[in-house]
Amino acid sequence: MPVFNIKVNGAMQAVDVASDTPVLWVLRDHLDLVGTKFGCGIAQCGACTIHLEGAAVRSCSLPISQVGEKTITTIEGLSGKIGAAEHVLQQAWLEHDVPQCGYCQAGQIMNAASLLAINPNPTDEEIDGAMSGNICRCGTYLRIKAAIKTASTKLT
């Protein structure tokens, strides 16, 4: 198998995996970064959302061979301090008591962070549009929107 050198959360990592291995499984099984969750396996639910060069992508359908020299950021590295919940979205999530089961929350936060990076003051409609691809089985959508709005006020 080939060795892929990838940059994850600011650190270079060498992984020896098949070229068609989804990034999700590289993160979870080879790098022990288990914050990114497996949901559907077909890039429809958003639980596996990570950032690739700052853009939200579904890691379950992204083969490691397509990463190249692009930087990967996972929920563990979102705040810039590995394992720290210091990003404004993570703080807003806690403030609004967003998670119930919590399974989708890493993907929700990563998608919201990508939205706020390109639009730091989104309207309700823009939040709805950007977040529509992330499914929350517990139905905490109103709290998710409130947390994004709160985080946006702390960015500007």
Helices and strands as residue ranges (DSSP letters): E 3-8, E 11-16, H 23-25, I 26-30, E 49-52, E 55-58, G 59-61, G 64-66, E 71-73, G 75-77, H 88-95, H 105-118, H 124-131, H 141-155
